[in-house]
Amino acid sequence: MIRRRSLLAMLAASTTVSAGAGGLSSPVRAAPRDTLTIGLTQYPGTLNPMIDSMLAKSYVLGASQRQLTIEGHDWEPVPQLVVKLPSLEDGDAERFPSKTEAGEPVDGVRKTYALRDDAYWGDGTPVTTADVLFGWEVGRHPDTGVANFRAYRDVLDIVVHDDKRFTVVERKLDYRYRSMGDFQVLPVHLERPAFAEPREYRNRTLYQTDPANPGLWNGPYRVARVETGARIVLARNEHWKGTRPAFDRVEVRAIENTSALEANLLSGSIDMIAGELGLAVDQAIAFEKRHGDRFAVLYQPGLVYEHLDVMLDNPVLADRRVRQALILAVDRQAISDRLFAGKQPVADGFVHPLDRVHASDSVPTYGFDPSRAAALLEEAGWPPGPQGVRMNGKGERLSVELMTTAGNRTRELVEQVLADYWKRVGVETRIRNEPARVFFGETVQKRRFTGLAMFAWLSAPESLPRTTLHSESIPTEANNWAGQNATGFRNAEMDRLIDAAEIELDPDRRKALWAEMQRIYATELPAIPLYFRAEPYILPNWLTGVRPTGHKYTTTNWIEDWRVAE
């Protein structure tokens, strides 16, 4: 068993390892000004904007596939493909009497949008209301298996006025009504045949079978070439009418090993490392000390929540006392201080303190208390056993599987630290990691992990946790793996609070509902919170205009503003 001081020494030594990787560098080449090469730690499992949820996909789509609306740098909704946001005050949004799916009376909302006249797909076809209608058709079909199906199923109707104007009739008037949220627009002139069999759409979509088709893309760039698992090449979209982007070509390279990612930057094989999916803070701090004269390093705190999803179908982990023991047994503050220099604060729940709905007074917290952890395990029927591993009355060992994305050096180190802490209280840990596209596209999405899955959620401000905590969002084979509640969390009160908060327009009353959600989450622990991440962006000194948001919409949504410094 490793003593506490040995553990902290291991955490402190991790920074030295990161800095050592920089010693393998060769001189940085002169950056070609017609091409920008970006390094990421993940490769997307699909490029279809509706299927699966991976940050690597969002990063690529930010440059190539614009949405109706997103959240901007001020954390408020902004239009992308539409001209303006409707409002009750302006008259382009109005209430009407409606009912919930359960038949309860509620206010609905009709809101009218106008698509931009200068919005085109990459083959020159205008973006029209037909594409909006098709996106709704795909998203609401029960066999499609989209990640956020509620964004489509709560739309009762879309009234088309002409090729550019449409009115969305939504079942409920909610606090985010001006935005279209995760609603995606699809090119009906290309994607219609792939949707002939909705249950097979995720495999037959052109975003999967012919991603270099220009007509799939409506952003400043289009996908020009794909090397699965390795890189995606973006070329200027000739039919983009907005600000002309600075680079003829952008290459997004997936380098899953973070030490290799750093080495590629220093050798000149890539020009920058995306903060959204790049080096961990400890590596970035060490990198900045050694190479800060050649690169700009930006640290962006934000709504990124590193945690352990718990498989609640596992009888061992279904016991709340076991889940609470696992978090009490870990000195998360030591991990934050030693590994991340305090730049990544310990998370007590899923809502970041920067978010306007964060609650602290009513939320239970878990300090480092191995004695209490041991007592809880005793209560749960796991007394000490031979070889230091607890056993129950059936002779079963208290053993849990822990998984994360292979090649992420910091996550793999955190796994070892967690396993060491848990070993001290008699819990055996089996570590099994996978490449990110398999881990997210198959294991997490299809709920194939058996114990704990370490990854991060990146959310928008005041992002209602319907897809991750509502019982309707548990992915199953029957719903074609729709939803993101991979833990299988079922809590009637949480469901009620989510439903109530969605339609509560008063900010103070809504914040009270959020506080109760956070209390239940911290008590029940469907996931074990670790820390809120800071995103280190490592940029060449000659690149300007990269502005992190601190939330789920990536910097690439404004890639046309990136410029080469004079």
C-alpha positions as CSV (number, residue, x, y, z in Angstrom):
1,M,0.0,0.0,0.0
2,I,1.4,3.4,-1.0
3,R,1.7,5.9,1.8
4,R,0.0,9.4,1.5
5,R,3.4,11.2,1.0
6,S,4.2,8.7,-1.8
7,L,0.9,9.5,-3.5
8,L,1.6,13.3,-3.4
9,A,5.1,12.7,-4.7
10,M,3.6,10.9,-7.6
11,L,1.2,13.7,-8.3
12,A,4.0,16.3,-8.1
13,A,6.3,14.2,-10.3
14,S,3.6,14.2,-13.1
15,T,4.6,17.8,-14.0
16,T,8.2,16.7,-14.4
17,V,7.1,14.0,-16.8
18,S,5.2,16.5,-18.9
19,A,8.1,18.9,-19.1
20,G,10.5,16.1,-20.0
21,A,8.4,15.4,-23.2
22,G,9.3,18.9,-24.4
23,G,13.0,18.0,-24.4
24,L,12.5,15.9,-27.5
25,S,11.5,18.9,-29.6
26,S,13.1,20.1,-32.7
27,P,13.0,23.7,-33.9
28,V,9.5,25.0,-34.9
29,R,9.1,25.4,-38.6
30,A,7.8,28.5,-40.1
31,A,4.1,28.2,-40.0
32,P,2.5,28.2,-43.5
33,R,0.1,31.0,-43.6
34,D,-2.4,29.4,-46.0
35,T,-2.8,26.3,-43.8
36,L,-3.6,26.0,-40.1
37,T,-3.0,22.6,-38.5
38,I,-4.8,21.9,-35.2
39,G,-4.1,19.1,-32.8
40,L,-6.9,17.4,-30.8
41,T,-6.8,14.4,-28.4
42,Q,-9.9,12.8,-30.0
43,Y,-11.3,11.8,-33.4
44,P,-15.1,12.0,-33.8
45,G,-17.1,8.8,-34.2
46,T,-19.4,10.5,-36.7
47,L,-19.8,13.9,-38.3
48,N,-23.6,13.8,-38.3
49,P,-24.7,16.8,-36.2
50,M,-27.5,14.8,-34.6
51,I,-25.9,11.5,-33.8
52,D,-23.8,10.9,-30.7
53,S,-22.2,13.5,-28.5
54,M,-18.5,14.1,-28.8
55,L,-16.7,17.3,-28.3
56,A,-14.3,16.4,-31.2
57,K,-17.3,16.4,-33.5
58,S,-18.6,19.7,-32.1
59,Y,-15.1,21.2,-32.7
60,V,-15.2,20.3,-36.4
61,L,-18.8,21.2,-36.9
62,G,-18.2,24.7,-35.4
63,A,-16.1,25.5,-38.5
64,S,-18.3,23.7,-41.1
65,Q,-21.9,23.4,-39.9
66,R,-23.8,26.3,-38.5
67,Q,-26.9,26.0,-36.3
68,L,-30.0,28.2,-36.1
69,T,-28.9,29.7,-32.8
70,I,-26.0,29.1,-30.3
71,E,-24.8,30.8,-27.1
72,G,-22.1,33.5,-27.5
73,H,-19.2,34.8,-25.6
74,D,-21.5,36.7,-23.2
75,W,-23.3,33.4,-22.4
76,E,-26.5,34.6,-24.0
77,P,-28.1,33.2,-27.2
78,V,-27.1,34.6,-30.5
79,P,-28.4,33.9,-34.1
80,Q,-26.3,31.9,-36.6
81,L,-28.4,30.8,-39.5
82,V,-31.3,33.0,-38.6
83,V,-31.5,36.8,-38.8
84,K,-32.7,37.5,-35.2
85,L,-34.0,35.9,-32.0
86,P,-37.8,36.2,-31.5
87,S,-39.2,37.6,-28.3
88,L,-42.6,38.1,-26.6
89,E,-41.9,41.8,-26.4
90,D,-41.2,42.2,-30.2
91,G,-44.3,40.2,-31.1
92,D,-42.5,37.5,-33.2
93,A,-43.1,35.1,-30.3
94,E,-46.5,34.6,-28.6
95,R,-48.1,32.4,-26.0
96,F,-50.9,30.0,-26.6
97,P,-52.8,27.5,-24.3
98,S,-51.1,24.0,-24.5
99,K,-50.7,20.8,-22.6
100,T,-47.8,18.7,-21.5
101,E,-47.5,15.1,-22.8
102,A,-49.3,14.1,-19.6
103,G,-52.2,16.3,-20.4
104,E,-51.5,19.1,-17.9
105,P,-52.3,22.6,-18.9
106,V,-49.3,24.8,-19.8
107,D,-48.3,27.8,-21.9
108,G,-47.0,26.9,-25.3
109,V,-45.1,29.3,-27.6
110,R,-45.2,30.2,-31.3
111,K,-42.0,31.8,-32.5
112,T,-41.1,33.0,-36.0
113,Y,-37.7,33.0,-37.5
114,A,-36.2,34.1,-40.8
115,L,-33.2,32.3,-42.3
116,R,-30.4,34.4,-43.6
117,D,-30.6,35.1,-47.3
118,D,-26.9,34.5,-47.6
119,A,-26.9,31.0,-46.1
120,Y,-25.8,28.3,-48.6
121,W,-24.7,24.7,-48.5
122,G,-21.3,24.0,-49.9
123,D,-22.7,22.9,-53.3
124,G,-24.4,26.2,-53.8
125,T,-27.9,25.1,-52.7
126,P,-29.6,27.7,-50.5
127,V,-30.4,26.8,-46.9
128,T,-34.2,26.9,-46.8
129,T,-37.1,26.0,-44.6
130,A,-37.2,22.6,-46.3
131,D,-33.9,21.8,-44.5
132,V,-35.4,23.0,-41.2
133,L,-38.4,20.7,-41.7
134,F,-36.2,17.7,-42.6
135,G,-34.1,18.3,-39.5
136,W,-37.3,18.2,-37.4
137,E,-38.4,15.0,-39.2
138,V,-35.2,13.2,-38.5
139,G,-34.8,14.5,-34.9
140,R,-38.3,13.6,-33.7
141,H,-38.5,10.1,-35.3
142,P,-38.3,7.5,-32.4
143,D,-36.0,5.2,-34.4
144,T,-33.3,7.8,-35.3
145,G,-31.6,7.7,-31.9
146,V,-30.6,11.4,-31.7
147,A,-28.8,12.5,-28.5
148,N,-31.1,15.3,-27.6
149,F,-34.5,14.1,-28.9
150,R,-36.5,16.5,-26.8
151,A,-35.2,19.4,-28.9
152,Y,-37.4,18.0,-31.7
153,R,-40.2,16.1,-30.0
154,D,-41.4,19.2,-28.1
155,V,-41.9,20.9,-31.4
156,L,-45.6,20.4,-32.2
157,D,-45.5,21.9,-35.7
158,I,-43.4,24.0,-38.0
159,V,-45.4,26.4,-40.1
160,V,-43.6,27.3,-43.3
161,H,-44.4,30.8,-44.7
162,D,-41.9,30.7,-47.6
163,D,-38.4,29.5,-48.3
164,K,-36.9,31.6,-45.6
165,R,-39.6,32.3,-42.9
166,F,-41.0,29.7,-40.5
167,T,-42.9,29.5,-37.3
168,V,-42.0,26.9,-34.7
169,V,-44.9,25.8,-32.5
170,E,-43.5,24.5,-29.2
171,R,-45.4,22.5,-26.6
172,K,-44.0,24.5,-23.7
173,L,-42.9,28.1,-23.2
174,D,-39.6,27.6,-21.4
175,Y,-36.9,30.0,-20.2
176,R,-34.8,29.3,-23.3
177,Y,-37.6,30.0,-25.7
178,R,-35.7,32.5,-27.9
179,S,-33.1,30.0,-28.8
180,M,-33.5,26.8,-30.8
181,G,-31.0,25.0,-28.6
182,D,-29.6,21.8,-30.1
183,F,-32.0,21.8,-33.0
184,Q,-30.0,21.0,-36.2
185,V,-30.7,21.8,-39.9
186,L,-29.9,19.0,-42.4
187,P,-29.5,19.3,-46.2
188,V,-32.7,17.5,-47.4
189,H,-31.5,17.5,-51.0
190,L,-28.8,15.1,-50.1
191,E,-29.8,13.3,-46.9
192,R,-33.4,12.3,-47.7
193,P,-32.4,8.9,-49.3
194,A,-30.3,8.0,-46.2
195,F,-33.4,8.4,-44.0
196,A,-35.5,5.9,-45.9
197,E,-34.9,3.5,-43.0
198,P,-34.8,5.7,-39.9
199,R,-33.2,3.0,-37.6
200,E,-30.3,2.7,-40.1
201,Y,-29.9,6.4,-40.6
202,R,-26.9,6.7,-38.3
203,N,-25.0,4.2,-40.5
204,R,-26.3,5.4,-43.9
205,T,-26.0,9.2,-43.5
206,L,-23.7,10.9,-46.0
207,Y,-21.9,12.4,-43.0
208,Q,-20.7,8.9,-42.4
209,T,-20.5,7.4,-45.9
210,D,-19.5,10.5,-48.0
211,P,-18.4,13.2,-45.6
212,A,-16.4,15.1,-48.2
213,N,-19.6,15.9,-50.1
214,P,-19.6,19.7,-50.2
215,G,-23.4,20.0,-49.9
216,L,-23.3,18.7,-46.3
217,W,-21.6,21.8,-45.0
218,N,-22.9,25.4,-44.6
219,G,-20.1,27.0,-42.5
220,P,-17.0,29.0,-43.6
221,Y,-15.3,25.7,-44.2
222,R,-16.3,22.3,-45.6
223,V,-14.9,18.9,-45.1
224,A,-12.6,18.1,-48.0
225,R,-10.9,14.9,-46.9
226,V,-11.2,12.4,-44.1
227,E,-8.6,9.9,-42.8
228,T,-10.6,8.0,-40.3
229,G,-9.0,8.0,-36.9
230,A,-6.2,10.4,-37.9
231,R,-7.3,13.7,-39.5
232,I,-10.0,15.8,-41.1
233,V,-9.0,18.3,-43.8
234,L,-11.3,21.4,-44.1
235,A,-11.3,23.7,-47.2
236,R,-12.9,27.1,-47.7
237,N,-16.5,26.8,-48.5
238,E,-16.8,28.8,-51.8
239,H,-20.4,29.5,-51.1
240,W,-19.9,31.0,-47.6
241,K,-21.0,34.6,-47.8
242,G,-19.8,35.8,-44.4
243,T,-16.3,37.0,-43.4
244,R,-13.7,35.3,-45.5
245,P,-11.6,33.0,-43.3
246,A,-7.9,33.6,-43.3
247,F,-6.7,30.1,-44.2
248,D,-7.3,28.2,-47.4
249,R,-7.2,24.9,-45.5
250,V,-7.5,23.8,-41.9
251,E,-6.3,20.4,-40.8
252,V,-7.6,18.8,-37.6
253,R,-5.4,16.0,-36.5
254,A,-6.3,13.5,-33.8
255,I,-3.3,12.6,-31.6
256,E,-4.8,10.7,-28.6
257,N,-1.6,10.5,-26.6
258,T,-1.2,13.9,-24.9
259,S,2.6,13.6,-24.7
260,A,2.8,12.9,-28.4
261,L,0.4,15.8,-29.0
262,E,2.9,18.1,-27.3
263,A,5.8,16.6,-29.2
264,N,4.0,17.2,-32.5
265,L,3.5,20.9,-31.6
266,L,7.2,21.3,-30.7
267,S,8.3,19.6,-33.9
268,G,6.1,21.8,-36.1
269,S,3.8,19.0,-37.3
270,I,0.9,21.0,-35.8
271,D,0.5,24.7,-35.3
272,M,-1.7,24.8,-32.2
273,I,-3.4,22.6,-29.6
274,A,-7.1,23.2,-29.1
275,G,-8.0,24.0,-25.6
276,E,-11.3,22.1,-25.9
277,L,-9.5,18.8,-26.4
278,G,-5.8,19.3,-25.8
279,L,-3.3,19.2,-23.0
280,A,-4.3,18.9,-19.4
281,V,-3.5,21.9,-17.1
282,D,-0.5,20.2,-15.6
283,Q,1.1,19.6,-18.9
284,A,0.2,23.1,-20.1
285,I,1.8,24.7,-17.0
286,A,5.0,22.8,-17.6
287,F,4.9,23.6,-21.3
288,E,4.5,27.3,-20.7
289,K,7.5,27.4,-18.4
290,R,9.7,25.9,-21.1
291,H,8.2,27.4,-24.3
292,G,6.2,30.4,-23.3
293,D,8.4,32.6,-25.4
294,R,7.3,30.8,-28.6
295,F,3.6,30.1,-27.8
296,A,0.7,31.9,-26.2
297,V,-0.9,29.8,-23.5
298,L,-4.5,30.8,-22.4
299,Y,-6.3,29.2,-19.5
300,Q,-10.0,29.4,-19.8
301,P,-12.1,28.3,-16.8
302,G,-15.5,27.1,-17.9
303,L,-18.4,24.7,-17.7
304,V,-16.4,21.5,-18.1
305,Y,-17.2,18.9,-15.5
306,E,-14.8,15.9,-15.1
307,H,-16.5,13.1,-13.4
308,L,-17.1,9.4,-13.1
309,D,-20.4,8.1,-14.6
310,V,-21.6,5.3,-12.3
311,M,-23.3,2.2,-13.9
312,L,-26.3,2.1,-11.6
313,D,-27.4,-1.2,-13.0
314,N,-24.4,-2.8,-11.3
315,P,-25.8,-4.2,-7.9
316,V,-22.7,-3.2,-6.1
317,L,-22.8,0.5,-7.2
318,A,-26.6,0.6,-7.0
319,D,-26.1,1.0,-3.2
320,R,-25.7,4.8,-2.5
321,R,-23.5,4.1,0.5
322,V,-20.9,2.5,-1.8
323,R,-21.0,5.5,-4.1
324,Q,-20.6,7.9,-1.2
325,A,-17.7,5.8,0.2
326,L,-15.9,6.0,-3.1
327,I,-16.0,9.8,-3.1
328,L,-15.1,10.1,0.6
329,A,-12.1,7.9,0.2
330,V,-10.4,10.2,-2.3
331,D,-8.5,13.4,-1.5
332,R,-9.8,15.4,-4.5
333,Q,-8.3,18.6,-3.1
334,A,-4.8,17.1,-3.1
335,I,-5.4,16.0,-6.8
336,S,-6.4,19.6,-7.7
337,D,-3.5,21.2,-5.8
338,R,-0.7,18.9,-6.8
339,L,-1.7,17.9,-10.3
340,F,-3.4,21.1,-11.5
341,A,-1.8,23.8,-9.4
342,G,-5.2,24.7,-8.1
343,K,-6.4,25.8,-11.5
344,Q,-9.1,23.1,-11.6
345,P,-11.2,23.4,-8.5
346,V,-12.9,20.4,-6.8
347,A,-16.4,19.8,-8.0
348,D,-19.2,19.3,-5.4
349,G,-21.8,18.8,-8.1
350,F,-22.5,19.2,-11.8
351,V,-23.1,23.0,-11.9
352,H,-20.0,25.2,-12.1
353,P,-19.8,28.1,-9.6
354,L,-19.5,30.4,-12.6
355,D,-23.0,29.4,-13.8
356,R,-25.8,31.7,-12.6
357,V,-27.8,28.8,-11.2
358,H,-25.1,27.4,-9.0
359,A,-26.2,26.6,-5.5
360,S,-23.8,26.0,-2.6
361,D,-25.7,26.4,0.7
362,S,-28.0,23.4,0.2
363,V,-25.7,21.0,-1.6
364,P,-23.9,18.3,0.4
365,T,-20.2,18.2,0.1
366,Y,-17.7,15.4,0.5
367,G,-14.3,16.1,2.0
368,F,-11.5,13.5,2.4
369,D,-12.8,11.1,5.1
370,P,-11.5,7.6,4.7
371,S,-12.8,6.5,8.1
372,R,-16.3,7.5,7.1
373,A,-15.8,5.7,3.8
374,A,-14.8,2.5,5.6
375,A,-17.8,2.8,7.9
376,L,-20.2,3.2,5.0
377,L,-18.8,0.1,3.3
378,E,-19.3,-1.8,6.5
379,E,-22.9,-0.7,6.6
380,A,-23.4,-1.8,3.0
381,G,-22.3,-5.3,3.9
382,W,-18.6,-5.2,2.8
383,P,-16.4,-6.0,5.8
384,P,-12.6,-6.3,5.3
385,G,-11.5,-9.5,3.6
386,P,-8.3,-11.3,2.8
387,Q,-5.6,-9.7,0.8
388,G,-6.9,-6.2,1.7
389,V,-10.0,-6.4,-0.4
390,R,-13.5,-6.3,1.2
391,M,-15.9,-9.2,0.6
392,N,-19.6,-9.6,1.2
393,G,-21.4,-12.5,2.7
394,K,-21.5,-14.3,-0.6
395,G,-17.7,-14.3,-0.9
396,E,-17.7,-11.7,-3.6
397,R,-14.8,-9.2,-3.8
398,L,-15.6,-5.5,-3.7
399,S,-14.1,-4.8,-7.2
400,V,-15.1,-2.1,-9.7
401,E,-14.0,-1.5,-13.3
402,L,-12.7,2.0,-14.1
403,M,-12.5,3.2,-17.8
404,T,-11.5,6.3,-19.6
405,T,-10.1,7.5,-22.9
406,A,-6.8,5.7,-23.7
407,G,-3.8,7.9,-24.3
408,N,-4.9,10.8,-22.2
409,R,-1.9,10.9,-19.8
410,T,-3.6,13.0,-17.1
411,R,-6.7,10.8,-17.0
412,E,-4.6,7.7,-16.8
413,L,-2.6,9.2,-14.0
414,V,-5.8,10.2,-12.1
415,E,-7.0,6.6,-12.6
416,Q,-3.9,5.3,-10.8
417,V,-4.4,7.8,-8.0
418,L,-8.1,6.9,-7.6
419,A,-7.2,3.2,-7.5
420,D,-4.6,3.8,-4.8
421,Y,-7.0,5.7,-2.6
422,W,-9.7,3.1,-3.0
423,K,-7.2,0.3,-2.3
424,R,-6.6,1.9,1.1
425,V,-10.3,1.4,2.1
426,G,-10.5,-2.2,0.6
427,V,-11.8,-1.5,-2.9
428,E,-10.2,-3.3,-5.8
429,T,-10.0,-1.3,-9.1
430,R,-9.7,-2.9,-12.6
431,I,-8.6,-0.3,-15.2
432,R,-9.6,-0.8,-18.8
433,N,-9.3,2.0,-21.3
434,E,-10.4,2.4,-24.9
435,P,-9.8,4.9,-27.8
436,A,-12.1,7.9,-27.5
437,R,-14.2,7.1,-30.5
438,V,-14.9,3.6,-29.2
439,F,-15.3,4.7,-25.6
440,F,-17.9,7.4,-26.4
441,G,-19.5,6.0,-29.6
442,E,-20.0,2.5,-28.2
443,T,-19.2,1.9,-24.6
444,V,-20.7,5.0,-22.9
445,Q,-23.5,5.6,-25.4
446,K,-24.7,2.0,-25.4
447,R,-24.1,1.6,-21.6
448,R,-21.6,-1.2,-22.0
449,F,-19.3,-0.1,-19.1
450,T,-19.9,-2.1,-15.9
451,G,-18.5,0.2,-13.3
452,L,-17.1,3.7,-13.6
453,A,-16.5,5.8,-16.7
454,M,-14.3,8.9,-16.5
455,F,-15.0,11.7,-18.9
456,A,-16.2,15.3,-19.0
457,W,-19.5,17.0,-19.8
458,L,-19.3,20.4,-21.5
459,S,-22.5,22.4,-21.2
460,A,-24.1,25.7,-22.2
461,P,-25.0,28.2,-19.4
462,E,-28.0,27.1,-17.4
463,S,-28.2,24.0,-19.4
464,L,-31.1,21.9,-18.2
465,P,-29.9,18.3,-17.5
466,R,-32.8,16.6,-19.2
467,T,-30.6,14.5,-21.5
468,T,-28.2,13.4,-18.7
469,L,-30.5,13.1,-15.6
470,H,-34.1,12.6,-16.7
471,S,-35.2,9.0,-16.7
472,E,-36.7,9.4,-20.2
473,S,-33.1,10.0,-21.5
474,I,-31.7,6.5,-20.7
475,P,-30.2,5.1,-23.9
476,T,-31.6,1.6,-24.7
477,E,-31.6,-0.6,-27.7
478,A,-35.4,0.0,-28.1
479,N,-34.8,3.8,-28.5
480,N,-31.7,3.2,-30.7
481,W,-29.5,4.6,-27.9
482,A,-31.1,8.0,-27.8
483,G,-30.3,10.2,-24.7
484,Q,-27.2,10.7,-22.6
485,N,-28.3,9.3,-19.2
486,A,-25.7,6.5,-19.4
487,T,-25.8,5.9,-15.7
488,G,-29.4,4.8,-15.8
489,F,-30.4,7.3,-13.1
490,R,-34.1,7.1,-12.3
491,N,-35.4,9.6,-9.8
492,A,-39.0,10.8,-9.9
493,E,-38.3,14.0,-8.0
494,M,-35.4,14.9,-10.3
495,D,-37.7,14.3,-13.3
496,R,-40.3,16.6,-11.7
497,L,-37.8,19.3,-11.0
498,I,-36.4,19.2,-14.5
499,D,-39.9,19.5,-16.0
500,A,-40.8,22.3,-13.6
501,A,-37.6,24.3,-14.2
502,E,-38.0,24.1,-17.9
503,I,-41.2,26.1,-17.9
504,E,-40.4,28.5,-15.0
505,L,-39.7,31.9,-16.5
506,D,-39.0,33.7,-13.2
507,P,-35.2,33.5,-12.6
508,D,-35.4,33.4,-8.8
509,R,-38.0,30.6,-8.7
510,R,-36.1,28.7,-11.3
511,K,-32.9,29.0,-9.3
512,A,-34.7,27.4,-6.3
513,L,-35.6,24.4,-8.5
514,W,-32.0,24.2,-9.7
515,A,-30.8,24.2,-6.1
516,E,-33.0,21.2,-5.3
517,M,-31.7,19.4,-8.4
518,Q,-28.1,20.0,-7.2
519,R,-29.0,18.7,-3.7
520,I,-30.5,15.5,-5.1
521,Y,-27.5,15.0,-7.4
522,A,-25.0,15.4,-4.6
523,T,-26.9,13.1,-2.3
524,E,-27.7,10.3,-4.8
525,L,-24.4,10.6,-6.7
526,P,-25.4,9.1,-10.1
527,A,-21.9,10.3,-11.0
528,I,-18.9,11.0,-8.8
529,P,-17.8,14.6,-9.3
530,L,-14.0,15.1,-9.6
531,Y,-13.2,18.7,-10.7
532,F,-14.1,21.5,-13.0
533,R,-11.6,21.7,-15.8
534,A,-9.8,24.7,-17.1
535,E,-9.0,24.6,-20.8
536,P,-5.4,25.5,-21.8
537,Y,-5.2,26.8,-25.4
538,I,-1.7,26.7,-26.8
539,L,-1.5,29.0,-29.8
540,P,1.3,30.2,-32.1
541,N,2.3,33.8,-31.5
542,W,1.3,34.7,-35.0
543,L,-2.4,33.6,-34.6
544,T,-5.0,36.1,-33.3
545,G,-8.8,36.0,-32.8
546,V,-9.2,32.7,-31.0
547,R,-11.7,33.5,-28.2
548,P,-12.8,30.8,-25.8
549,T,-16.3,31.0,-24.5
550,G,-16.1,28.9,-21.3
551,H,-19.1,26.8,-22.3
552,K,-20.0,24.1,-24.8
553,Y,-19.8,26.2,-28.0
554,T,-16.3,25.9,-29.3
555,T,-13.9,28.6,-30.6
556,T,-14.4,27.3,-34.1
557,N,-17.9,28.8,-34.3
558,W,-16.0,32.0,-34.9
559,I,-13.1,30.6,-37.0
560,E,-13.7,33.1,-39.7
561,D,-12.4,35.8,-37.3
562,W,-9.1,34.0,-36.8
563,R,-6.2,36.0,-38.3
564,V,-2.5,35.9,-38.9
565,A,-0.8,38.7,-37.0
566,E,1.0,41.3,-39.1
